[in-house]
């Protein structure tokens, strides 16, 4: 049961990390500066924080991998797509089209089927 917790943590940290990185890059792009963009990226606290949170997701993923079959585990990574779409809608006002909603439903249904097959 602990492995499922690591999957949830991994997906959550991965989504949060990516959203933080997107926020960082939007800020960097908006603020004019004489400093080279690469230097602004590597010194941005939002980039550093986003990478740290994403790193927690990687550690959680590795812990889950240590105790679950990869054929069950890997499809759960696709839930990050769902989290990114939802997070982007609320944080960045990105549109969720009908096609994306259908895609979200297909991803969730697929992951549910795989999860149920793991429980058998």
Phi, psi and omega in degrees: 000330179298325181301321179296324176297320178294325177296315180297315178298317181300312180296316181297311179296321180297314180296312180299319179298315179296319179294323176295320179295320177298315178301316180300315183291327175296318178295316181296320181291330183280330187264114178293144181204150176278344180288144177301144184300324180296320178294321177294325179293309186287346178254001180287126177297331179288323176293313180299315178296317179298319178293323179295315179295317177300321177299323175297325176296320178295317179298317178298320178299314180297321178295320177294320180297332183291345185226006180229150175295138182296332179292335175271318187291313190299319179301335179292340176297334180293343176295340176298325177301317180297313180298321179294316180298314180293314179298320179294327177297313183282321185273324187242005179059033176281147183284146170249104181282169177300320179298320178293320178298319178296318177299317178300315180298319180294317179299312182297318179297317179297315179294322178298318179298317179294318178298319178294323179292333178286331182282342183282000000 
